[in-house]
Structure formats: structure tokens, C-alpha cells
Amino acid sequence: MAQLLYEARGIARRYGHVHALRGADFTVYPGEIVALIVDNGAGKSSLVRILSGAGHSS
């Protein structure tokens, strides 16, 4: 099995009563190319902020 490069489990983010993310999981292995392709308002920006350290999960 390939060595794990990055893993995040159970990422959650709320803005008041709105759930931007609920239990998102994210795994990347060396050499992979990863893309986030989802609908508008699905939490892409929130996920990227949290993964980059610019946000926090709540």
C-alpha cells in the first residue's frame, strides 16, 4: 500500500444554523491529483480553508 501523504477525517464547519460541512473525509496519496467538483454552496471554500489552516472546524 502507498504511503499516506495527507488525511483528514470528520471535518465539520457551521455558520450559525447552516452546516457548511458535515463529517467530510479527505485522503491524498503521493502522486495523486485531486479535484473538488461539487455544486455551488457545497463547502469547497470552507474545506480548503480548513485544510490549509486558514479556518478551523467547529
N, CA, C and O atoms as a MOPAC input file, in Angstrom:
PM7 MOZYME 1SCF
protein

 N      0.84400 1    -1.19100 1     0.00000 1
 C      0.00000 1     0.00000 1     0.00000 1
 C      0.88800 1     1.25300 1     0.00000 1
 O      1.91100 1     1.29500 1     0.68400 1
 N      0.49200 1     2.26400 1    -0.76500 1
 C      1.25200 1     3.50900 1    -0.87100 1
 C      1.23500 1     4.26500 1     0.45300 1
 O      0.28300 1     4.17400 1     1.22900 1
 N      2.29800 1     5.00500 1     0.68900 1
 C      2.39300 1     5.81000 1     1.90300 1
 C      1.40600 1     6.97200 1     1.83000 1
 O      1.28100 1     7.63300 1     0.79900 1
 N      0.72600 1     7.20400 1     2.91400 1
 C     -0.25900 1     8.28100 1     3.01000 1
 C      0.44400 1     9.63100 1     3.04600 1
 O      1.41200 1     9.80500 1     3.78700 1
 N     -0.03000 1    10.58500 1     2.25500 1
 C      0.54600 1    11.92600 1     2.23100 1
 C     -0.23500 1    12.88200 1     3.13000 1
 O      0.36100 1    13.65800 1     3.87700 1
 N     -1.57500 1    12.82900 1     3.05900 1
 C     -2.41700 1    13.76000 1     3.82400 1
 C     -3.75800 1    13.09600 1     4.09100 1
 O     -4.35700 1    12.50000 1     3.19600 1
 N     -4.22400 1    13.20500 1     5.33000 1
 C     -5.52200 1    12.63400 1     5.66800 1
 C     -6.23200 1    13.52900 1     6.67700 1
 O     -5.62800 1    14.01000 1     7.63500 1
 N     -7.50700 1    13.74100 1     6.44600 1
 C     -8.35300 1    14.49400 1     7.37800 1
 C     -9.67500 1    13.74200 1     7.48100 1
 O    -10.21800 1    13.30300 1     6.46700 1
 N    -10.18700 1    13.59300 1     8.67500 1
 C    -11.42400 1    12.83500 1     8.89700 1
 C    -12.39900 1    13.63900 1     9.73400 1
 O    -12.01200 1    14.31800 1    10.68500 1
 N    -13.66200 1    13.55500 1     9.37000 1
 C    -14.72200 1    14.15200 1    10.16300 1
 C    -14.71300 1    15.67000 1    10.19800 1
 O    -15.09300 1    16.26600 1    11.20600 1
 N    -14.28700 1    16.30200 1     9.11700 1
 C    -14.23700 1    17.76400 1     9.08700 1
 C    -15.65400 1    18.32400 1     9.09500 1
 O    -16.51100 1    17.91000 1     8.31400 1
 N    -15.87700 1    19.27000 1     9.99200 1
 C    -17.20100 1    19.89100 1    10.09600 1
 C    -17.03600 1    21.39400 1    10.24900 1
 O    -16.07800 1    21.87000 1    10.85900 1
 N    -17.97800 1    22.13100 1     9.68800 1
 C    -17.96100 1    23.60300 1     9.80500 1
 C    -19.39400 1    24.10100 1     9.76500 1
 O    -20.17100 1    23.72900 1     8.88600 1
 N    -19.72900 1    24.93800 1    10.71800 1
 C    -21.06100 1    25.54600 1    10.77600 1
 C    -20.92300 1    27.05400 1    10.77400 1
 O    -19.95500 1    27.60600 1    11.29600 1
 N    -21.88600 1    27.70100 1    10.19000 1
 C    -22.02200 1    29.15400 1    10.22800 1
 C    -23.40700 1    29.40800 1    10.80600 1
 O    -24.39700 1    29.44100 1    10.07600 1
 N    -23.47100 1    29.58700 1    12.12300 1
 C    -24.76900 1    29.70700 1    12.77700 1
 C    -25.51600 1    28.39700 1    12.67600 1
 O    -25.03200 1    27.36600 1    13.14300 1
 N    -26.69100 1    28.42600 1    12.07000 1
 C    -27.50300 1    27.21500 1    11.91800 1
 C    -27.21300 1    26.46900 1    10.61600 1
 O    -27.76600 1    25.39600 1    10.37600 1
 N    -26.35400 1    27.03300 1     9.78600 1
 C    -26.05000 1    26.43300 1     8.48500 1
 C    -24.83300 1    25.51300 1     8.59700 1
 O    -23.77700 1    25.92800 1     9.07600 1
 N    -24.98700 1    24.26400 1     8.15400 1
 C    -23.87400 1    23.31100 1     8.12400 1
 C    -23.17800 1    23.43400 1     6.77100 1
 O    -23.72800 1    23.02100 1     5.75000 1
 N    -21.97200 1    23.99900 1     6.75800 1
 C    -21.20800 1    24.08700 1     5.51400 1
 C    -20.57600 1    22.73200 1     5.18200 1
 O    -20.49600 1    22.34700 1     4.01600 1
 N    -20.13200 1    22.01900 1     6.21300 1
 C    -19.53600 1    20.68000 1     6.04700 1
 C    -20.00900 1    19.80300 1     7.19600 1
 O    -20.10600 1    20.25300 1     8.33700 1
 N    -20.29800 1    18.56600 1     6.88700 1
 C    -20.68200 1    17.59500 1     7.92800 1
 C    -19.89400 1    16.31000 1     7.72400 1
 O    -20.20700 1    15.51700 1     6.83600 1
 N    -18.89500 1    16.10900 1     8.52700 1
 C    -18.15000 1    14.85100 1     8.50500 1
 C    -17.42200 1    14.55600 1     7.21100 1
 O    -17.40500 1    13.41000 1     6.76300 1
 N    -16.82200 1    15.56200 1     6.60200 1
 C    -16.08100 1    15.36100 1     5.35100 1
 C    -14.77500 1    14.60900 1     5.62900 1
 O    -14.08100 1    14.89300 1     6.60500 1
 N    -14.45500 1    13.65800 1     4.76800 1
 C    -13.20200 1    12.90700 1     4.84400 1
 C    -12.37200 1    13.22100 1     3.61200 1
 O    -12.91000 1    13.43600 1     2.52500 1
 N    -11.04700 1    13.24700 1     3.79000 1
 C    -10.16100 1    13.65100 1     2.71400 1
 C     -8.85800 1    12.87000 1     2.84800 1
 O     -8.22400 1    12.91400 1     3.90200 1
 N     -8.44700 1    12.15500 1     1.79700 1
 C     -7.21100 1    11.37500 1     1.81500 1
 C     -6.46200 1    11.59900 1     0.50800 1
 O     -7.05900 1    11.57200 1    -0.56900 1
 N     -5.16100 1    11.81900 1     0.60400 1
 C     -4.32900 1    12.01700 1    -0.58400 1
 C     -3.07400 1    11.15800 1    -0.44300 1
 O     -2.45700 1    11.10100 1     0.62000 1
 N     -2.71900 1    10.50100 1    -1.52200 1
 C     -1.50300 1     9.69900 1    -1.57700 1
 C     -0.51800 1    10.36200 1    -2.54100 1
 O     -0.93500 1    11.07400 1    -3.45400 1
 N      0.77500 1    10.13700 1    -2.34700 1
 C      1.77400 1    10.73900 1    -3.23400 1
 C      1.47600 1    10.43900 1    -4.71100 1
 O      1.12100 1     9.31600 1    -5.06700 1
 N      1.62400 1    11.45000 1    -5.55100 1
 C      1.41500 1    11.30800 1    -6.97900 1
 C     -0.01900 1    11.49900 1    -7.43600 1
 O     -0.27600 1    11.56100 1    -8.63800 1
 N     -0.96700 1    11.59400 1    -6.49800 1
 C     -2.36400 1    11.79700 1    -6.88000 1
 C     -2.62200 1    13.25100 1    -7.25000 1
 O     -1.98400 1    14.17000 1    -6.73600 1
 N     -3.56200 1    13.42800 1    -8.14300 1
 C     -4.08600 1    14.74800 1    -8.46800 1
 C     -5.52600 1    14.75100 1    -7.97600 1
 O     -6.31900 1    13.88700 1    -8.35100 1
 N     -5.85700 1    15.71500 1    -7.14500 1
 C     -7.17000 1    15.75700 1    -6.50800 1
 C     -7.92400 1    16.99400 1    -6.96700 1
 O     -7.35400 1    18.08100 1    -7.05300 1
 N     -9.21100 1    16.82300 1    -7.26000 1
 C    -10.06900 1    17.94100 1    -7.65200 1
 C    -11.35600 1    17.88100 1    -6.83600 1
 O    -11.85700 1    16.80200 1    -6.52000 1
 N    -11.88000 1    19.05500 1    -6.50100 1
 C    -13.17300 1    19.15600 1    -5.82300 1
 C    -14.17700 1    19.68100 1    -6.83700 1
 O    -14.10500 1    20.83800 1    -7.25100 1
 N    -15.10200 1    18.83800 1    -7.23100 1
 C    -16.11200 1    19.23600 1    -8.21500 1
 C    -17.47600 1    18.95300 1    -7.60000 1
 O    -17.94200 1    17.81400 1    -7.58500 1
 N    -18.10100 1    20.00000 1    -7.09800 1
 C    -19.42400 1    19.88300 1    -6.47100 1
 C    -20.21900 1    21.14600 1    -6.76500 1
 O    -19.69500 1    22.10000 1    -7.33800 1
 N    -21.47900 1    21.14700 1    -6.37200 1
 C    -22.34800 1    22.29400 1    -6.60300 1
 C    -21.89800 1    23.52800 1    -5.83500 1
 O    -21.16200 1    23.43200 1    -4.85400 1
 N    -22.35400 1    24.69500 1    -6.30100 1
 C    -22.12200 1    25.93900 1    -5.56800 1
 C    -22.72300 1    25.82200 1    -4.17300 1
 O    -23.80700 1    25.26300 1    -4.00200 1
 N    -22.02000 1    26.35000 1    -3.18100 1
 C    -22.51800 1    26.33400 1    -1.81800 1
 C    -22.35600 1    25.00300 1    -1.10800 1
 O    -22.93500 1    24.79900 1    -0.04100 1
 N    -21.57000 1    24.08600 1    -1.68500 1
 C    -21.40700 1    22.75500 1    -1.09200 1
 C    -20.28600 1    22.68400 1    -0.06300 1
 O    -20.09400 1    21.63900 1     0.55900 1
 N    -19.53200 1    23.78200 1     0.13300 1
 C    -18.49200 1    23.79600 1     1.16500 1
 C    -17.07000 1    23.68500 1     0.66000 1
 O    -16.16100 1    23.42300 1     1.44800 1
 N    -16.84700 1    23.87700 1    -0.63900 1
 C    -15.48800 1    23.78500 1    -1.18800 1
 C    -14.53800 1    24.77300 1    -0.52400 1
 O    -13.46100 1    24.39200 1    -0.06600 1
 N    -14.93200 1    26.02900 1    -0.47300 1
 C    -14.05800 1    27.05800 1     0.11100 1
 C    -13.82400 1    26.80600 1     1.58500 1
 O    -12.71000 1    26.99400 1     2.07400 1
 N    -14.84100 1    26.38700 1     2.29700 1
 C    -14.68400 1    26.07800 1     3.72600 1
 C    -13.69700 1    24.93000 1     3.91300 1
 O    -12.83900 1    24.99200 1     4.79400 1
 N    -13.80700 1    23.88500 1     3.09800 1
 C    -12.89500 1    22.74900 1     3.20200 1
 C    -11.45700 1    23.16900 1     2.92300 1
 O    -10.55000 1    22.79300 1     3.66600 1
 N    -11.24000 1    23.93900 1     1.86900 1
 C     -9.88700 1    24.37600 1     1.52700 1
 C     -9.30900 1    25.26000 1     2.62200 1
 O     -8.13100 1    25.13000 1     2.95500 1
 N    -10.11000 1    26.15200 1     3.18800 1
 C     -9.62400 1    26.99400 1     4.29300 1
 C     -9.19800 1    26.14300 1     5.49100 1
 O     -8.14900 1    26.39300 1     6.08400 1
 N     -9.98800 1    25.15800 1     5.84300 1
 C     -9.67000 1    24.29900 1     6.97400 1
 C     -8.42000 1    23.47100 1     6.69300 1
 O     -7.54300 1    23.37700 1     7.55200 1
 N     -8.32200 1    22.87000 1     5.51200 1
 C     -7.16000 1    22.05700 1     5.17200 1
 C     -5.87400 1    22.86700 1     5.12400 1
 O     -4.79700 1    22.35300 1     5.42800 1
 N     -5.98700 1    24.14200 1     4.73900 1
 C     -4.79300 1    24.99900 1     4.64100 1
 C     -4.42400 1    25.65200 1     5.97300 1
 O     -3.37900 1    26.29200 1     6.08900 1
 N     -5.28200 1    25.48800 1     6.96600 1
 C     -5.00300 1    26.08400 1     8.26500 1
 C     -5.54300 1    27.47900 1     8.40900 1
 O     -5.31600 1    28.11900 1     9.43600 1
 N     -6.26200 1    27.98200 1     7.40400 1
 C     -6.81100 1    29.33000 1     7.45700 1
 C     -8.16300 1    29.36800 1     8.16700 1
 O     -8.68200 1    30.44800 1     8.44800 1
 N     -8.73200 1    28.21300 1     8.45800 1
 C    -10.01000 1    28.12100 1     9.17100 1
 C     -9.91400 1    27.07700 1    10.24400 1
 O     -8.86500 1    26.46000 1    10.42900 1
 N    -10.97300 1    26.87800 1    10.93500 1
 C    -10.98600 1    25.83000 1    11.96400 1
 C    -12.31500 1    25.09400 1    11.91600 1
 O    -13.32800 1    25.64500 1    11.48400 1
 N    -12.30100 1    23.84800 1    12.36200 1
 C    -13.55000 1    23.09100 1    12.42200 1
 C    -14.24000 1    23.39900 1    13.72400 1
 O    -13.59400 1    23.67300 1    14.73500 1
 N    -15.55500 1    23.35500 1    13.69600 1
 C    -16.31500 1    23.63300 1    14.91300 1
 C    -17.33300 1    22.56100 1    15.15500 1
 O    -18.07200 1    22.62200 1    16.13700 1

